[in-house]
Amino acid sequence: MNQIASQNAPSPKVVIPHYAFGGLTWLVVTLLIVFNPEAFTQHFFNPELLAITHLLVLGWITMIIFGALYQLLPVIMEVKLYSEPFAIASFILLGLGTILLAFSFWQFSFGAIMFVAATCVVVAVGFLLPMYCLLHILPLKK
């Protein structure tokens, strides 16, 4: 019987922040919904609903998925995480981008803050994680 390669799991400082940020985002979104129920009775393109939606998708769902991937991929693929600082940078960029994007939507401000936020999210989601997967795990697996 094959054993699970848990010795390949990354340190908790890589995974726990993703789950903590996801949980905190869920709490913030819950409070926003409680104190802004009118956001759900208006047209779908309103600032509050856009901010809430992006907080849920990026701050809760995506952050939890990233944490799970950083925890499970090394164990399942039986390889070490390529770079823990790489994973932490991805977390910081995604977290910062999510907060700034939600703030921009809430203020309905489509200026420099939104462009910085979008850049952070795109770099975190569209570059760091796929590059980790493509450049490290797949070619080295024998």
C-alpha positions as CSV (number, residue, x, y, z in Angstrom):
1,M,0.0,0.0,0.0
2,N,1.3,3.5,-0.9
3,Q,1.8,6.0,1.9
4,I,0.8,9.6,1.6
5,A,4.0,11.7,1.2
6,S,3.1,14.1,3.9
7,Q,6.8,15.0,4.4
8,N,6.4,17.0,1.2
9,A,3.7,19.2,2.7
10,P,4.8,22.9,2.9
11,S,5.2,24.7,6.2
12,P,2.1,26.1,7.9
13,K,3.2,29.6,7.2
14,V,2.4,29.0,3.5
15,V,-1.0,27.4,3.9
16,I,-2.6,28.9,7.1
17,P,-2.6,32.5,5.8
18,H,-4.7,31.4,2.8
19,Y,-7.4,29.8,5.1
20,A,-7.2,32.7,7.6
21,F,-7.7,35.3,4.9
22,G,-10.6,33.2,3.4
23,G,-12.3,33.0,6.7
24,L,-11.8,36.6,7.5
25,T,-13.2,37.6,4.1
26,W,-16.2,35.4,4.7
27,L,-16.8,37.2,8.0
28,V,-16.4,40.7,6.3
29,V,-18.8,39.7,3.5
30,T,-21.4,38.5,6.0
31,L,-21.2,41.8,7.8
32,L,-21.5,43.7,4.5
33,I,-24.6,41.7,3.5
34,V,-26.2,42.3,6.9
35,F,-25.6,46.0,6.9
36,N,-26.3,46.5,3.2
37,P,-29.3,44.3,2.2
38,E,-30.4,46.9,-0.3
39,A,-27.5,45.9,-2.5
40,F,-29.5,42.8,-3.4
41,T,-32.7,44.6,-4.3
42,Q,-31.2,47.0,-6.8
43,H,-29.8,46.4,-10.3
44,F,-27.1,43.8,-10.4
45,F,-24.5,46.4,-11.5
46,N,-24.2,48.4,-8.3
47,P,-21.1,49.2,-6.3
48,E,-21.9,47.3,-3.2
49,L,-22.9,44.1,-5.0
50,L,-19.8,44.2,-7.2
51,A,-17.6,44.6,-4.1
52,I,-19.3,41.7,-2.3
53,T,-19.2,39.4,-5.3
54,H,-15.5,40.0,-5.9
55,L,-14.7,39.6,-2.2
56,L,-16.5,36.2,-2.2
57,V,-14.9,35.0,-5.4
58,L,-11.4,36.2,-4.9
59,G,-11.1,36.6,-1.2
60,W,-12.9,33.5,-0.1
61,I,-13.2,30.9,-2.8
62,T,-9.9,31.6,-4.7
63,M,-7.9,32.0,-1.5
64,I,-9.2,28.7,-0.1
65,I,-8.4,27.0,-3.4
66,F,-4.9,28.3,-3.4
67,G,-4.3,27.2,0.1
68,A,-5.6,23.7,-0.7
69,L,-3.5,23.5,-3.8
70,Y,-0.4,24.6,-2.0
71,Q,-1.1,21.9,0.7
72,L,-2.3,19.1,-1.5
73,L,-0.3,19.3,-4.7
74,P,3.1,18.6,-3.1
75,V,1.6,15.7,-1.1
76,I,-0.3,14.1,-4.0
77,M,2.5,14.6,-6.6
78,E,5.1,13.5,-4.1
79,V,7.4,16.5,-4.7
80,K,8.4,19.4,-2.5
81,L,6.9,22.9,-3.0
82,Y,9.2,24.6,-5.5
83,S,9.5,27.8,-3.5
84,E,7.7,28.8,-0.3
85,P,8.5,32.5,-0.8
86,F,6.9,32.1,-4.3
87,A,3.7,30.9,-2.6
88,I,3.8,33.6,0.0
89,A,4.3,36.3,-2.8
90,S,1.2,34.8,-4.5
91,F,-0.8,35.1,-1.3
92,I,0.3,38.7,-0.7
93,L,-0.5,39.8,-4.3
94,L,-3.9,38.0,-4.3
95,G,-4.8,39.4,-0.9
96,L,-3.7,42.9,-1.7
97,G,-5.4,42.8,-5.1
98,T,-8.7,41.5,-3.6
99,I,-8.8,44.2,-0.9
100,L,-8.0,47.0,-3.4
101,L,-10.4,45.7,-6.0
102,A,-13.3,45.5,-3.5
103,F,-12.5,49.0,-2.2
104,S,-12.5,50.3,-5.8
105,F,-15.8,48.7,-6.5
106,W,-17.4,49.9,-3.2
107,Q,-16.3,53.4,-4.0
108,F,-17.2,52.9,-7.7
109,S,-13.8,54.3,-8.6
110,F,-12.2,53.0,-11.7
111,G,-8.9,54.7,-11.4
112,A,-5.3,53.8,-10.5
113,I,-6.3,51.8,-7.4
114,M,-8.3,49.4,-9.6
115,F,-5.6,49.0,-12.1
116,V,-3.1,48.2,-9.3
117,A,-5.6,45.7,-7.8
118,A,-6.2,44.0,-11.1
119,T,-2.5,43.8,-11.8
120,C,-1.9,42.1,-8.4
121,V,-4.8,39.6,-9.0
122,V,-3.7,38.8,-12.5
123,V,-0.1,38.3,-11.6
124,A,-1.1,36.1,-8.6
125,V,-3.7,34.0,-10.4
126,G,-2.6,34.1,-14.0
127,F,1.2,33.8,-13.6
128,L,2.5,32.6,-10.2
129,L,0.4,29.5,-9.7
130,P,0.5,28.2,-13.3
131,M,4.3,28.8,-13.5
132,Y,4.8,26.9,-10.3
133,C,2.7,24.0,-11.7
134,L,4.2,24.0,-15.2
135,L,7.8,24.6,-14.5
136,H,8.3,22.5,-11.4
137,I,5.8,19.7,-10.8
138,L,5.1,18.4,-14.3
139,P,8.6,18.2,-15.8
140,L,10.2,16.7,-12.7
141,K,7.7,14.0,-12.1
142,K,9.1,10.6,-13.1
